[in-house]
Amino acid sequence: MSPDAEAVLRERWLRGQRYVTAFSVLLPALQFLLCTAIVMLAGDGIFSSAAIALVPIAVAALALRIWLRRQTPHDPSSWLPAAFLVVAVQQLSIAIPAYGIAAGRTLDALTGLTALFFGSWSVAVATCAAAHRASRALLTPLIAELGSADLRLTLEVRAAVNGPELVSAQLVVGRDRVEWTVRLHTGRGRGSRSDTSVPFRDLIRVMPVTLPVVPELRPWTVLPGGIALYAQAGPAVLLTSIEDEWLIPVHDSVLVTELLNRRRELWVLGTS
């Protein structure tokens, strides 16, 4: 990472790391303690049964931490889904079944177990919230210096169709390439999808452009099946490779251009 980018991103890294530690270490450890108490109460304190039942909790928490430490490049957009998967495993494998087993007891016997059960759900929500905050602390607001960091970045793309169809599109900046995915969502299925990938070794130029108001719409990609997507007037980036040229509508063409150029420089330094 360049010195100027490191200086700009240092505070973001520190703030984001606190949330990463919270959702990958502290909150899973607290969840383990709560689930241990739930299993012990539901199982009448039989330790051997509790130890076996708690294996999924420990495995899920450990897997999350190992995955984060080995994630290269870091992908903040994947942190919330990963945290949600872990808490789902924890709740479905321990907290919910244990509470269900003990549901036939008297109200007095269930008082402490109920408090622990809702406590575990609170920790689960806090884990997902911390994962979301970790991503936002690092990426929001989007700045060009993020292109100089070893991060997988997902950027928004402006997309439109002349009809009621629902379209989603995203631009992904990876370690050695830029790629974009466009999906047409339909009520009967997943709909059409188009994926394009351009390695940095083939990318010649990235240029910010502004699309004029007239004509208001112009095609910028065609999905399988012949469905055209249109770029409305506004900012866009023009990508030129050794084989083709693409026009991608974005919300801030200057920012995206600088971010992509920084990532290309980082790739060049890594290959030199």
Backbone as CSV, one residue per row, in Angstrom:
resi,resn,N_x,N_y,N_z,CA_x,CA_y,CA_z,C_x,C_y,C_z
1,MET,0.845,-1.187,0.000,0.000,0.000,0.000,0.883,1.240,0.000
2,SER,0.512,2.243,-0.789,1.295,3.466,-0.865,1.197,4.236,0.446
3,PRO,2.237,5.051,0.778,2.224,5.795,2.047,1.030,6.737,2.176
4,ASP,0.634,7.397,1.077,-0.494,8.329,1.176,-1.791,7.588,1.458
5,ALA,-1.974,6.444,0.807,-3.187,5.655,1.061,-3.187,5.097,2.472
6,GLU,-2.032,4.649,2.949,-1.949,4.115,4.307,-2.309,5.165,5.335
7,ALA,-1.859,6.396,5.105,-2.173,7.471,6.045,-3.664,7.775,6.072
8,VAL,-4.284,7.753,4.897,-5.714,8.053,4.811,-6.555,6.934,5.409
9,LEU,-6.124,5.683,5.191,-6.927,4.533,5.585,-6.624,4.021,6.988
10,ARG,-5.593,4.559,7.642,-5.187,4.016,8.940,-6.332,4.043,9.949
11,GLU,-7.018,5.167,10.057,-8.111,5.274,11.031,-9.240,4.303,10.685
12,ARG,-9.515,4.137,9.392,-10.559,3.191,8.983,-10.179,1.761,9.356
13,TRP,-8.916,1.409,9.123,-8.466,0.058,9.450,-8.617,-0.214,10.944
14,LEU,-8.204,0.753,11.761,-8.280,0.560,13.211,-9.722,0.433,13.682
15,ARG,-10.591,1.297,13.155,-12.001,1.244,13.554,-12.645,-0.038,13.052
16,GLY,-12.357,-0.415,11.826,-12.919,-1.639,11.286,-12.417,-2.875,12.009
17,GLN,-11.134,-2.855,12.418,-10.571,-4.011,13.105,-11.239,-4.248,14.447
18,ARG,-11.659,-3.185,15.112,-12.366,-3.357,16.389,-13.668,-4.124,16.177
19,TYR,-14.390,-3.775,15.119,-15.637,-4.487,14.838,-15.373,-5.922,14.377
20,VAL,-14.289,-6.121,13.610,-13.929,-7.477,13.179,-13.631,-8.354,14.394
21,THR,-12.865,-7.804,15.349,-12.569,-8.552,16.573,-13.844,-8.851,17.350
22,ALA,-14.779,-7.904,17.336,-16.030,-8.104,18.069,-16.839,-9.245,17.462
23,PHE,-17.035,-9.247,16.147,-17.926,-10.264,15.568,-17.239,-11.600,15.320
24,SER,-15.892,-11.636,15.359,-15.212,-12.898,15.091,-14.552,-13.510,16.326
25,VAL,-14.443,-12.755,17.426,-13.789,-13.276,18.629,-14.662,-13.086,19.867
26,LEU,-14.936,-11.834,20.202,-15.593,-11.541,21.479,-17.026,-12.059,21.530
27,LEU,-17.834,-11.709,20.533,-19.233,-12.132,20.551,-19.399,-13.641,20.372
28,PRO,-18.616,-14.303,19.510,-18.708,-15.774,19.472,-18.315,-16.424,20.791
29,ALA,-17.324,-15.839,21.496,-16.946,-16.388,22.800,-18.085,-16.223,23.800
30,LEU,-18.741,-15.064,23.782,-19.893,-14.851,24.662,-21.029,-15.795,24.297
31,GLN,-21.239,-16.012,23.004,-22.278,-16.938,22.570,-21.982,-18.359,23.049
32,PHE,-20.720,-18.735,23.032,-20.330,-20.068,23.513,-20.675,-20.223,24.994
33,LEU,-20.405,-19.192,25.783,-20.720,-19.259,27.212,-22.233,-19.356,27.441
34,LEU,-22.998,-18.553,26.687,-24.450,-18.594,26.844,-25.012,-19.959,26.432
35,CYS,-24.520,-20.499,25.326,-25.010,-21.807,24.871,-24.593,-22.913,25.834
36,THR,-23.404,-22.761,26.437,-22.988,-23.732,27.448,-23.969,-23.741,28.611
37,ALA,-24.347,-22.550,29.069,-25.303,-22.455,30.172,-26.663,-23.006,29.772
38,ILE,-27.098,-22.732,28.530,-28.387,-23.242,28.059,-28.394,-24.760,28.041
39,VAL,-27.324,-25.355,27.499,-27.248,-26.814,27.402,-27.181,-27.441,28.790
40,MET,-26.434,-26.827,29.694,-26.322,-27.374,31.050,-27.659,-27.349,31.775
41,LEU,-28.410,-26.254,31.605,-29.714,-26.166,32.248,-30.722,-27.114,31.615
42,ALA,-30.686,-27.184,30.280,-31.642,-28.053,29.601,-31.330,-29.521,29.803
43,GLY,-30.041,-29.843,30.052,-29.645,-31.237,30.198,-29.421,-31.651,31.621
44,ASP,-29.936,-30.898,32.557,-29.814,-31.217,33.976,-28.364,-31.287,34.440
45,GLY,-27.496,-30.494,33.776,-26.120,-30.380,34.245,-25.225,-31.534,33.885
46,ILE,-25.585,-32.385,32.928,-24.722,-33.495,32.531,-23.634,-32.967,31.619
47,PHE,-22.401,-32.882,32.111,-21.329,-32.202,31.397,-20.952,-32.904,30.104
48,SER,-20.909,-34.244,30.109,-20.478,-34.949,28.906,-21.412,-34.667,27.735
49,SER,-22.701,-34.646,27.984,-23.663,-34.344,26.925,-23.512,-32.910,26.452
50,ALA,-23.279,-32.007,27.387,-23.102,-30.601,27.026,-21.872,-30.412,26.152
51,ALA,-20.797,-31.108,26.485,-19.557,-30.965,25.719,-19.759,-31.406,24.278
52,ILE,-20.480,-32.509,24.082,-20.735,-32.993,22.723,-21.632,-32.016,21.968
53,ALA,-22.661,-31.520,22.641,-23.611,-30.623,21.993,-22.980,-29.301,21.596
54,LEU,-21.936,-28.879,22.316,-21.324,-27.584,22.054,-20.268,-27.620,20.957
55,VAL,-19.999,-28.791,20.406,-19.001,-28.889,19.340,-19.337,-27.988,18.153
56,PRO,-20.603,-27.969,17.644,-20.901,-27.079,16.509,-20.648,-25.613,16.803
57,ILE,-20.886,-25.186,18.052,-20.647,-23.791,18.424,-19.175,-23.452,18.278
58,ALA,-18.318,-24.304,18.845,-16.884,-24.053,18.803,-16.354,-24.127,17.378
59,VAL,-16.821,-25.125,16.618,-16.339,-25.295,15.248,-16.733,-24.103,14.379
60,ALA,-17.975,-23.639,14.498,-18.439,-22.505,13.698,-17.654,-21.241,14.014
61,ALA,-17.430,-20.977,15.311,-16.689,-19.779,15.706,-15.242,-19.850,15.244
62,LEU,-14.614,-21.019,15.392,-13.225,-21.178,14.970,-13.097,-21.068,13.455
63,ALA,-14.045,-21.645,12.737,-14.005,-21.581,11.275,-14.118,-20.146,10.783
64,LEU,-14.971,-19.344,11.426,-15.115,-17.942,11.042,-13.805,-17.193,11.226
65,ARG,-13.145,-17.420,12.356,-11.902,-16.702,12.629,-10.799,-17.116,11.655
66,ILE,-10.681,-18.406,11.395,-9.649,-18.882,10.460,-9.916,-18.361,9.053
67,TRP,-11.175,-18.372,8.656,-11.535,-17.873,7.329,-11.179,-16.400,7.174
68,LEU,-11.449,-15.603,8.192,-11.123,-14.182,8.127,-9.617,-13.953,8.036
69,ARG,-8.851,-14.705,8.798,-7.404,-14.523,8.807,-6.776,-14.942,7.474
70,ARG,-7.409,-15.872,6.779,-6.850,-16.366,5.518,-7.498,-15.740,4.294
71,GLN,-8.466,-14.869,4.502,-9.157,-14.272,3.368,-8.227,-13.328,2.614
72,THR,-7.969,-13.629,1.355,-7.069,-12.831,0.534,-7.644,-12.731,-0.879
73,PRO,-7.914,-11.497,-1.346,-7.896,-10.264,-0.569,-9.105,-10.200,0.366
74,HIS,-9.068,-9.291,1.308,-10.204,-9.116,2.208,-11.430,-8.677,1.409
75,ASP,-12.559,-9.273,1.732,-13.804,-8.958,1.040,-14.843,-8.529,2.077
76,PRO,-14.894,-7.239,2.404,-15.831,-6.773,3.445,-17.291,-7.100,3.148
77,SER,-17.663,-7.194,1.875,-19.058,-7.498,1.545,-19.458,-8.907,1.963
78,SER,-18.488,-9.782,2.220,-18.789,-11.158,2.616,-18.834,-11.339,4.132
79,TRP,-18.469,-10.326,4.900,-18.392,-10.488,6.347,-19.768,-10.685,6.984
80,LEU,-20.744,-9.904,6.575,-22.089,-10.056,7.149,-22.699,-11.414,6.804
81,PRO,-22.674,-11.880,5.546,-23.197,-13.231,5.273,-22.480,-14.319,6.066
82,ALA,-21.157,-14.183,6.238,-20.410,-15.185,7.000,-20.825,-15.175,8.465
83,ALA,-20.976,-13.983,9.043,-21.402,-13.881,10.436,-22.817,-14.435,10.605
84,PHE,-23.692,-14.140,9.655,-25.065,-14.663,9.722,-25.070,-16.186,9.665
85,LEU,-24.218,-16.771,8.818,-24.145,-18.230,8.716,-23.705,-18.849,10.041
86,VAL,-22.720,-18.223,10.685,-22.210,-18.756,11.958,-23.277,-18.694,13.039
87,VAL,-23.947,-17.554,13.171,-24.965,-17.455,14.227,-26.156,-18.362,13.922
88,ALA,-26.448,-18.593,12.645,-27.520,-19.519,12.296,-27.171,-20.931,12.737
89,VAL,-25.919,-21.337,12.513,-25.468,-22.657,12.959,-25.570,-22.762,14.477
90,GLN,-25.135,-21.725,15.158,-25.156,-21.744,16.622,-26.571,-21.830,17.158
91,GLN,-27.473,-21.042,16.608,-28.841,-21.031,17.117,-29.593,-22.310,16.759
92,LEU,-29.423,-22.765,15.540,-30.178,-23.942,15.089,-29.645,-25.243,15.673
93,SER,-28.346,-25.274,16.004,-27.767,-26.522,16.509,-27.838,-26.636,18.026
94,ILE,-27.890,-25.505,18.724,-27.837,-25.555,20.190,-29.005,-24.829,20.850
95,ALA,-29.069,-23.524,20.682,-29.997,-22.715,21.469,-31.454,-23.122,21.265
96,ILE,-31.888,-23.204,20.010,-33.291,-23.528,19.752,-33.640,-24.960,20.169
97,PRO,-32.844,-25.982,19.779,-33.185,-27.345,20.217,-33.182,-27.505,21.738
98,ALA,-32.178,-26.919,22.414,-32.102,-27.062,23.867,-33.305,-26.410,24.540
99,TYR,-33.688,-25.250,24.047,-34.851,-24.587,24.628,-36.119,-25.393,24.350
100,GLY,-36.205,-25.981,23.152,-37.367,-26.794,22.825,-37.470,-28.037,23.693
101,ILE,-36.314,-28.666,23.986,-36.317,-29.850,24.845,-36.831,-29.511,26.243
102,ALA,-36.447,-28.328,26.714,-36.830,-27.930,28.069,-38.201,-27.261,28.133
103,ALA,-38.898,-27.155,27.001,-40.164,-26.402,26.967,-41.259,-27.049,27.796
104,GLY,-41.135,-28.343,28.096,-42.175,-29.008,28.861,-42.081,-28.812,30.353
105,ARG,-41.094,-28.060,30.787,-40.927,-27.867,32.228,-41.879,-26.803,32.754
106,THR,-41.875,-26.656,34.043,-42.725,-25.639,34.675,-42.191,-24.261,34.347
107,LEU,-43.052,-23.272,34.538,-42.684,-21.897,34.220,-41.491,-21.428,35.049
108,ASP,-41.468,-21.810,36.327,-40.359,-21.407,37.192,-39.033,-21.998,36.712
109,ALA,-39.085,-23.246,36.252,-37.857,-23.895,35.792,-37.356,-23.274,34.492
110,LEU,-38.292,-22.701,33.732,-37.907,-22.146,32.436,-37.450,-20.689,32.523
111,THR,-37.612,-20.049,33.670,-37.315,-18.615,33.760,-35.871,-18.308,33.414
112,GLY,-34.937,-18.996,34.052,-33.522,-18.751,33.781,-33.134,-19.155,32.378
113,LEU,-33.670,-20.256,31.883,-33.368,-20.727,30.538,-33.884,-19.751,29.483
114,THR,-35.059,-19.184,29.731,-35.619,-18.209,28.787,-34.747,-16.964,28.693
115,ALA,-34.261,-16.505,29.851,-33.386,-15.338,29.849,-32.111,-15.612,29.055
116,LEU,-31.533,-16.794,29.249,-30.336,-17.160,28.491,-30.640,-17.290,27.001
117,PHE,-31.800,-17.838,26.668,-32.185,-18.028,25.273,-32.301,-16.691,24.551
118,PHE,-32.982,-15.747,25.164,-33.106,-14.433,24.534,-31.773,-13.688,24.550
119,GLY,-30.949,-13.977,25.563,-29.601,-13.399,25.567,-28.778,-13.891,24.393
120,SER,-28.914,-15.185,24.059,-28.173,-15.732,22.922,-28.640,-15.109,21.615
121,TRP,-29.947,-14.839,21.507,-30.444,-14.184,20.305,-29.943,-12.743,20.211
122,SER,-29.833,-12.081,21.349,-29.298,-10.714,21.355,-27.850,-10.693,20.889
123,VAL,-27.074,-11.674,21.339,-25.677,-11.774,20.906,-25.608,-12.089,19.415
124,ALA,-26.524,-12.925,18.928,-26.553,-13.250,17.498,-26.802,-11.998,16.664
125,VAL,-27.767,-11.186,17.088,-28.057,-9.937,16.377,-26.860,-8.996,16.452
126,ALA,-26.226,-8.905,17.622,-25.063,-8.035,17.791,-23.903,-8.491,16.914
127,THR,-23.750,-9.802,16.738,-22.685,-10.322,15.879,-22.869,-9.866,14.443
128,CYS,-24.087,-9.992,13.930,-24.366,-9.546,12.561,-24.220,-8.028,12.432
129,ALA,-24.661,-7.305,13.449,-24.534,-5.848,13.413,-23.069,-5.425,13.406
130,ALA,-22.232,-6.101,14.190,-20.807,-5.774,14.229,-20.144,-6.077,12.893
131,ALA,-20.543,-7.173,12.242,-19.988,-7.488,10.928,-20.362,-6.413,9.907
132,HIS,-21.611,-5.945,9.985,-22.061,-4.874,9.089,-21.299,-3.583,9.365
133,ARG,-21.114,-3.259,10.629,-20.392,-2.044,10.987,-18.924,-2.124,10.585
134,ALA,-18.335,-3.320,10.655,-16.939,-3.490,10.247,-16.767,-3.144,8.773
135,SER,-17.693,-3.615,7.956,-17.637,-3.322,6.524,-17.842,-1.836,6.252
136,ARG,-18.808,-1.243,6.904,-19.090,0.176,6.690,-17.955,1.056,7.197
137,ALA,-17.355,0.689,8.314,-16.254,1.482,8.852,-15.086,1.537,7.873
138,LEU,-14.906,0.464,7.134,-13.784,0.400,6.200,-14.104,1.022,4.847
139,LEU,-15.325,0.895,4.393,-15.659,1.256,3.014,-16.479,2.520,2.851
140,THR,-17.057,3.043,3.918,-17.968,4.185,3.803,-17.389,5.429,4.464
141,PRO,-17.370,6.564,3.736,-17.732,6.691,2.323,-16.630,6.140,1.421
142,LEU,-17.004,5.812,0.209,-16.043,5.260,-0.748,-15.037,6.334,-1.153
143,ILE,-13.754,5.990,-1.083,-12.696,6.923,-1.478,-11.720,6.200,-2.395
144,ALA,-10.989,6.968,-3.194,-10.090,6.389,-4.196,-8.960,5.603,-3.551
145,GLU,-8.532,6.005,-2.342,-7.410,5.328,-1.682,-7.691,3.854,-1.399
146,LEU,-8.966,3.462,-1.370,-9.297,2.062,-1.169,-8.773,1.189,-2.310
147,GLY,-8.556,1.812,-3.473,-7.982,1.081,-4.582,-6.549,0.661,-4.336
148,SER,-5.872,1.299,-3.402,-4.483,0.967,-3.079,-4.378,-0.069,-1.971
149,ALA,-5.505,-0.534,-1.471,-5.521,-1.540,-0.410,-5.858,-2.907,-0.996
150,ASP,-5.437,-3.954,-0.311,-5.688,-5.312,-0.775,-7.096,-5.730,-0.365
151,LEU,-8.070,-5.150,-1.063,-9.481,-5.381,-0.761,-10.229,-5.738,-2.033
152,ARG,-11.201,-6.590,-1.899,-12.127,-6.855,-2.993,-13.294,-5.893,-2.821
153,LEU,-13.477,-5.000,-3.775,-14.443,-3.927,-3.646,-15.628,-4.151,-4.574
154,THR,-16.819,-3.938,-4.061,-18.046,-4.056,-4.840,-18.666,-2.676,-4.978
155,LEU,-18.803,-2.198,-6.211,-19.299,-0.858,-6.486,-20.650,-0.932,-7.174
156,GLU,-21.439,0.109,-7.004,-22.769,0.144,-7.613,-22.677,0.565,-9.076
157,VAL,-23.575,0.021,-9.882,-23.679,0.357,-11.294,-25.090,0.851,-11.572
158,ARG,-25.213,1.889,-12.375,-26.539,2.370,-12.765,-27.041,1.533,-13.944
159,ALA,-28.200,0.933,-13.788,-28.754,0.091,-14.846,-30.232,0.392,-15.002
160,ALA,-30.728,0.262,-16.235,-32.144,0.528,-16.490,-32.603,-0.297,-17.681
161,VAL,-33.869,-0.646,-17.672,-34.506,-1.309,-18.811,-35.786,-0.547,-19.131
162,ASN,-36.214,-0.665,-20.372,-37.472,-0.018,-20.764,-38.639,-0.950,-20.490
163,GLY,-38.961,-1.128,-19.223,-40.045,-2.028,-18.854,-40.085,-2.222,-17.356
164,PRO,-40.969,-3.102,-16.891,-41.147,-3.298,-15.446,-40.150,-4.255,-14.820
165,GLU,-39.205,-4.784,-15.603,-38.275,-5.767,-15.076,-37.385,-5.170,-13.980
166,LEU,-36.972,-6.025,-13.053,-36.066,-5.627,-11.982,-34.647,-6.034,-12.363
167,VAL,-33.748,-5.073,-12.350,-32.361,-5.311,-12.763,-31.428,-4.923,-11.626
168,SER,-30.415,-5.747,-11.403,-29.356,-5.396,-10.460,-28.018,-5.561,-11.154
169,ALA,-27.083,-4.685,-10.831,-25.764,-4.740,-11.452,-24.718,-4.281,-10.447
170,GLN,-23.543,-4.866,-10.527,-22.453,-4.465,-9.647,-21.123,-4.604,-10.363
171,LEU,-20.209,-3.732,-9.980,-18.850,-3.722,-10.506,-17.926,-4.171,-9.383
172,VAL,-17.124,-5.186,-9.622,-16.248,-5.747,-8.602,-14.804,-5.504,-9.005
173,VAL,-14.049,-4.888,-8.098,-12.632,-4.620,-8.317,-11.839,-5.624,-7.499
174,GLY,-11.202,-6.556,-8.176,-10.430,-7.580,-7.507,-8.951,-7.254,-7.445
175,ARG,-8.163,-8.262,-7.120,-6.726,-8.062,-6.994,-6.053,-7.878,-8.354
176,ASP,-6.527,-8.616,-9.365,-5.862,-8.581,-10.668,-6.813,-8.336,-11.823
177,ARG,-8.051,-7.931,-11.535,-9.020,-7.738,-12.607,-10.185,-6.891,-12.127
178,VAL,-10.931,-6.405,-13.104,-12.208,-5.742,-12.823,-13.284,-6.533,-13.547
179,GLU,-14.396,-6.752,-12.885,-15.466,-7.543,-13.469,-16.808,-6.953,-13.068
180,TRP,-17.794,-7.217,-13.899,-19.127,-6.722,-13.565,-20.164,-7.783,-13.921
181,THR,-21.210,-7.796,-13.098,-22.292,-8.765,-13.243,-23.611,-8.015,-13.331
182,VAL,-24.437,-8.410,-14.273,-25.758,-7.811,-14.452,-26.782,-8.938,-14.399
183,ARG,-27.820,-8.767,-13.588,-28.868,-9.785,-13.450,-30.228,-9.174,-13.738
184,LEU,-31.025,-9.918,-14.469,-32.415,-9.556,-14.701,-33.265,-10.502,-13.873
185,HIS,-33.972,-9.976,-12.876,-34.758,-10.795,-11.959,-36.187,-10.941,-12.501
186,THR,-36.662,-12.160,-12.477,-38.025,-12.432,-12.925,-38.786,-13.156,-11.826
187,GLY,-40.103,-13.097,-11.906,-40.924,-13.727,-10.884,-40.895,-15.242,-10.941
188,ARG,-40.564,-15.815,-12.075,-40.593,-17.262,-12.240,-39.237,-17.919,-12.006
189,GLY,-38.198,-17.142,-11.885,-36.869,-17.737,-11.727,-35.814,-16.673,-11.565
190,ARG,-34.573,-17.065,-11.774,-33.459,-16.156,-11.563,-33.275,-15.187,-12.722
191,GLY,-33.845,-15.484,-13.885,-33.737,-14.585,-15.012,-32.376,-14.660,-15.682
192,SER,-32.130,-13.682,-16.573,-30.885,-13.657,-17.331,-29.753,-13.071,-16.499
193,ARG,-28.532,-13.462,-16.872,-27.358,-12.964,-16.173,-26.208,-12.817,-17.154
194,SER,-25.472,-11.736,-16.992,-24.317,-11.491,-17.838,-23.107,-11.184,-16.958
195,ASP,-21.989,-11.870,-17.204,-20.750,-11.668,-16.441,-19.630,-11.307,-17.398
196,THR,-18.899,-10.255,-17.057,-17.758,-9.820,-17.865,-16.564,-9.604,-16.949
197,SER,-15.404,-10.065,-17.379,-14.188,-9.933,-16.584,-13.055,-9.440,-17.476
198,VAL,-12.334,-8.429,-16.996,-11.213,-7.870,-17.749,-9.978,-7.875,-16.858
199,PRO,-9.001,-8.727,-17.123,-7.753,-8.721,-16.336,-6.998,-7.415,-16.528
200,PHE,-6.297,-6.990,-15.512,-5.546,-5.748,-15.600,-4.437,-5.824,-16.651
201,ARG,-3.947,-7.026,-16.922,-2.893,-7.157,-17.936,-3.412,-6.803,-19.328
202,ASP,-4.750,-6.882,-19.519,-5.338,-6.542,-20.812,-5.934,-5.147,-20.840
203,LEU,-6.016,-4.497,-19.686,-6.673,-3.192,-19.596,-5.701,-2.091,-20.006
204,ILE,-6.083,-1.330,-21.013,-5.212,-0.266,-21.540,-5.513,1.069,-20.888
205,ARG,-6.794,1.394,-20.738,-7.155,2.726,-20.262,-8.493,2.704,-19.554
206,VAL,-8.609,3.548,-18.520,-9.872,3.789,-17.821,-10.127,5.289,-17.874
207,MET,-11.274,5.677,-18.414,-11.544,7.107,-18.622,-12.922,7.470,-18.093
208,PRO,-13.024,8.578,-17.323,-14.359,9.041,-16.903,-15.040,9.794,-18.037
209,VAL,-16.328,9.547,-18.228,-17.106,10.245,-19.247,-18.435,10.652,-18.649
210,THR,-19.089,11.581,-19.331,-20.428,12.014,-18.933,-21.370,11.814,-20.101
211,LEU,-22.399,11.033,-19.896,-23.362,10.759,-20.955,-24.347,11.919,-21.053
212,PRO,-24.564,12.459,-22.245,-25.466,13.615,-22.399,-26.921,13.238,-22.204
213,VAL,-27.733,14.257,-22.040,-29.163,14.042,-21.813,-29.852,13.531,-23.080
214,VAL,-29.390,13.955,-24.224,-29.988,13.554,-25.508,-28.971,12.753,-26.301
215,PRO,-29.272,11.509,-26.692,-30.508,10.796,-26.333,-30.496,10.378,-24.865
216,GLU,-31.677,10.265,-24.256,-31.767,10.029,-22.819,-31.232,8.659,-22.427
217,LEU,-31.534,7.640,-23.213,-31.094,6.280,-22.908,-30.282,5.726,-24.065
218,ARG,-29.267,4.927,-23.758,-28.494,4.244,-24.790,-28.101,2.861,-24.262
219,PRO,-28.115,1.833,-25.102,-27.750,0.494,-24.647,-26.298,0.451,-24.190
220,TRP,-26.034,-0.249,-23.076,-24.646,-0.424,-22.643,-24.272,-1.893,-22.480
221,THR,-25.264,-2.766,-22.423,-25.003,-4.202,-22.454,-26.287,-4.918,-22.845
222,VAL,-26.132,-6.141,-23.365,-27.276,-6.949,-23.774,-27.200,-8.282,-23.048
223,LEU,-28.266,-8.617,-22.338,-28.329,-9.868,-21.591,-28.662,-11.031,-22.518
224,PRO,-28.354,-12.259,-22.096,-28.770,-13.420,-22.885,-30.283,-13.389,-23.117
225,GLY,-30.687,-13.632,-24.347,-32.098,-13.527,-24.689,-32.419,-12.246,-25.423
226,GLY,-31.404,-11.373,-25.573,-31.593,-10.154,-26.342,-32.152,-8.985,-25.579
227,ILE,-32.208,-9.055,-24.245,-32.733,-7.952,-23.440,-31.642,-6.902,-23.256
228,ALA,-31.898,-5.684,-23.707,-30.908,-4.612,-23.649,-31.068,-3.803,-22.368
229,LEU,-29.947,-3.455,-21.763,-29.922,-2.532,-20.631,-29.442,-1.181,-21.119
230,TYR,-30.006,-0.130,-20.554,-29.734,1.208,-21.042,-29.062,2.045,-19.970
231,ALA,-28.155,2.900,-20.404,-27.468,3.830,-19.511,-28.141,5.190,-19.600
232,GLN,-28.616,5.682,-18.486,-29.222,6.995,-18.466,-28.146,8.073,-18.482
233,ALA,-28.570,9.277,-18.745,-27.636,10.402,-18.752,-26.958,10.527,-17.404
234,GLY,-25.659,10.821,-17.415,-24.909,10.955,-16.182,-23.518,10.380,-16.307
235,PRO,-22.837,10.186,-15.187,-21.452,9.727,-15.216,-21.329,8.259,-15.630
236,ALA,-20.203,7.928,-16.238,-19.893,6.561,-16.645,-18.384,6.442,-16.777
237,VAL,-17.886,5.207,-16.827,-16.465,4.980,-17.076,-16.325,4.196,-18.374
238,LEU,-15.311,4.556,-19.137,-15.019,3.885,-20.395,-13.782,3.030,-20.192
239,LEU,-13.953,1.705,-20.303,-12.851,0.761,-20.147,-12.403,0.300,-21.525
240,THR,-11.115,0.430,-21.772,-10.551,0.013,-23.048,-9.496,-1.051,-22.806
241,SER,-9.684,-2.207,-23.435,-8.720,-3.292,-23.320,-8.097,-3.551,-24.687
242,ILE,-7.218,-4.528,-24.770,-6.580,-4.849,-26.037,-7.552,-5.515,-27.005
243,GLU,-8.725,-5.936,-26.516,-9.668,-6.650,-27.360,-10.991,-5.932,-27.568
244,ASP,-11.402,-5.086,-26.606,-12.747,-4.513,-26.699,-12.817,-3.225,-25.894
245,GLU,-14.000,-2.633,-25.884,-14.253,-1.387,-25.159,-15.631,-1.485,-24.531
246,TRP,-15.743,-1.013,-23.270,-17.003,-1.097,-22.545,-17.327,0.245,-21.905
247,LEU,-18.590,0.590,-21.903,-19.090,1.783,-21.237,-19.956,1.338,-20.073
248,ILE,-19.569,1.708,-18.854,-20.287,1.259,-17.665,-20.797,2.475,-16.901
249,PRO,-22.104,2.636,-16.772,-22.651,3.776,-16.013,-22.451,3.595,-14.513
250,VAL,-21.901,4.588,-13.867,-21.647,4.561,-12.426,-22.163,5.864,-11.817
251,HIS,-22.040,5.969,-10.497,-22.544,7.163,-9.823,-21.493,8.262,-9.727
252,ASP,-20.223,7.898,-9.735,-19.139,8.888,-9.662,-18.006,8.384,-10.541
253,SER,-17.962,8.859,-11.768,-17.004,8.336,-12.741,-15.563,8.706,-12.388
254,VAL,-15.346,9.894,-11.862,-13.985,10.318,-11.509,-13.441,9.462,-10.371
255,LEU,-14.262,9.225,-9.355,-13.849,8.414,-8.215,-13.556,6.978,-8.647
256,VAL,-14.443,6.392,-9.433,-14.245,5.013,-9.876,-13.005,4.898,-10.757
257,THR,-12.776,5.886,-11.612,-11.594,5.864,-12.474,-10.311,5.900,-11.652
258,GLU,-10.246,6.799,-10.682,-9.044,6.887,-9.846,-8.856,5.621,-9.031
259,LEU,-9.952,5.058,-8.523,-9.866,3.829,-7.737,-9.324,2.683,-8.598
260,LEU,-9.832,2.567,-9.823,-9.367,1.505,-10.721,-7.905,1.701,-11.105
261,ASN,-7.517,2.928,-11.356,-6.118,3.187,-11.713,-5.176,2.885,-10.552
262,ARG,-5.606,3.179,-9.336,-4.801,2.826,-8.171,-4.666,1.307,-8.028
263,ARG,-5.746,0.593,-8.291,-5.685,-0.860,-8.187,-4.775,-1.445,-9.275
264,ARG,-4.806,-0.853,-10.453,-3.893,-1.300,-11.518,-2.441,-1.071,-11.114
265,GLU,-2.173,0.064,-10.499,-0.809,0.347,-10.033,-0.378,-0.655,-8.975
266,LEU,-1.309,-0.997,-8.070,-0.999,-1.990,-7.037,-0.703,-3.335,-7.675
267,TRP,-1.449,-3.705,-8.708,-1.216,-4.967,-9.403,0.139,-4.958,-10.113
268,VAL,0.470,-3.838,-10.739,1.757,-3.721,-11.439,2.912,-3.873,-10.452
269,LEU,2.803,-3.234,-9.291,3.856,-3.363,-8.269,3.991,-4.800,-7.793
270,GLY,2.860,-5.505,-7.707,2.895,-6.890,-7.253,3.464,-7.854,-8.251
271,THR,3.444,-7.466,-9.544,3.965,-8.344,-10.592,5.368,-7.969,-11.049
272,SER,5.847,-6.833,-10.581,7.181,-6.369,-11.022,8.287,-6.985,-10.168
